[in-house]
Amino acid sequence: MQIVMRNHRISLKGLSKQVNLAHSTVSGIIDRFAKRGMIERRSDPSDGRIALIYPTKEVREFVSNHLPALTHGPLEEALKRATKDDCISICDALRRLRELLDDIQA
């Protein structure tokens, strides 16, 4: 679902490549999402043989309006309870993580 949301529309073939799963596996997952009203399949305007996958309006609204609170809320609550020493340790660890990520990109 993250990939579908990030791309706004994607072909089944493109989605299969990005999640590194077989076309048939991804097709089955998309079918289940479509039955739940989370995904729409529409024909590609430039090539009617290709179906593009879109998140439904309800999913887009949920992600925009509710998901940030669900992901940030627990983190904010945990950080409110952190001591000064906890905060220093967390900042040091995040700094180190940034360094490791930068090394990968270099």
C-alpha positions as CSV (number, residue, x, y, z in Angstrom):
1,M,0.0,0.0,0.0
2,Q,2.9,2.4,0.7
3,I,4.2,2.0,-2.8
4,V,0.7,2.5,-4.3
5,M,0.3,5.7,-2.2
6,R,3.8,7.0,-3.0
7,N,3.2,6.5,-6.8
8,H,-0.5,7.6,-6.8
9,R,-0.9,5.0,-9.6
10,I,1.2,2.1,-10.6
11,S,0.9,-0.9,-12.9
12,L,0.7,-4.4,-11.5
13,K,4.0,-5.2,-13.2
14,G,5.6,-2.2,-11.7
15,L,4.3,-3.0,-8.3
16,S,5.5,-6.6,-8.5
17,K,9.0,-5.4,-9.3
18,Q,9.0,-2.9,-6.4
19,V,7.9,-5.4,-3.8
20,N,10.0,-8.2,-5.3
21,L,7.1,-10.6,-5.4
22,A,5.6,-12.7,-8.2
23,H,3.0,-11.1,-10.4
24,S,0.4,-13.7,-9.3
25,T,1.1,-13.0,-5.6
26,V,0.7,-9.3,-6.0
27,S,-2.4,-9.7,-8.2
28,G,-4.0,-11.7,-5.4
29,I,-3.2,-9.1,-2.8
30,I,-4.5,-6.3,-5.0
31,D,-7.7,-8.3,-5.6
32,R,-8.3,-8.5,-1.8
33,F,-7.6,-4.8,-1.4
34,A,-10.0,-4.1,-4.2
35,K,-12.8,-6.1,-2.5
36,R,-12.2,-4.1,0.7
37,G,-12.6,-0.8,-1.2
38,M,-8.9,0.2,-0.7
39,I,-7.7,-0.1,-4.3
40,E,-9.2,0.8,-7.7
41,R,-8.1,-0.7,-11.0
42,R,-8.4,1.6,-14.0
43,S,-7.3,1.2,-17.6
44,D,-4.2,3.1,-18.6
45,P,-5.4,6.0,-20.9
46,S,-2.3,5.5,-23.2
47,D,-2.6,1.7,-23.3
48,G,-6.0,0.1,-22.5
49,R,-4.4,-3.3,-22.1
50,I,-2.7,-2.2,-18.9
51,A,-4.5,-1.8,-15.6
52,L,-3.2,0.9,-13.3
53,I,-3.7,0.6,-9.5
54,Y,-4.9,3.6,-7.5
55,P,-5.6,4.0,-3.8
56,T,-9.3,4.9,-3.3
57,K,-10.4,8.3,-2.0
58,E,-11.1,6.8,1.4
59,V,-7.5,5.5,1.7
60,R,-6.0,8.7,0.6
61,E,-8.1,10.7,3.1
62,F,-7.2,8.2,5.9
63,V,-3.5,8.5,5.2
64,S,-3.7,12.3,5.1
65,N,-6.0,12.8,8.0
66,H,-5.4,10.0,10.5
67,L,-2.1,8.2,9.9
68,P,0.2,10.9,11.2
69,A,-1.5,10.9,14.6
70,L,-1.3,7.1,14.7
71,T,2.4,7.1,14.0
72,H,3.5,10.2,15.8
73,G,1.3,9.9,18.9
74,P,3.0,6.9,20.5
75,L,6.5,8.4,19.8
76,E,5.6,11.7,21.3
77,E,4.2,10.0,24.4
78,A,7.3,8.0,24.8
79,L,9.6,11.0,24.4
80,K,7.6,13.0,27.0
81,R,8.5,10.3,29.6
82,A,12.2,10.3,28.6
83,T,14.7,11.6,31.1
84,K,17.4,14.1,30.2
85,D,19.9,11.2,30.1
86,D,17.5,9.2,27.9
87,C,17.2,12.2,25.5
88,I,21.0,12.5,25.3
89,S,21.3,8.7,24.5
90,I,18.6,8.8,21.9
91,C,20.2,11.8,20.2
92,D,23.6,10.1,20.2
93,A,22.1,7.0,18.7
94,L,20.3,8.9,16.0
95,R,23.5,10.8,15.2
96,R,25.3,7.5,14.8
97,L,22.5,6.1,12.7
98,R,22.7,9.1,10.4
99,E,26.5,8.5,10.0
100,L,26.0,4.8,9.1
101,L,23.3,5.8,6.6
102,D,25.6,8.4,5.1
103,D,28.4,5.8,4.8
104,I,26.0,3.6,2.8
105,Q,25.2,6.4,0.4
106,A,28.8,7.4,-0.1
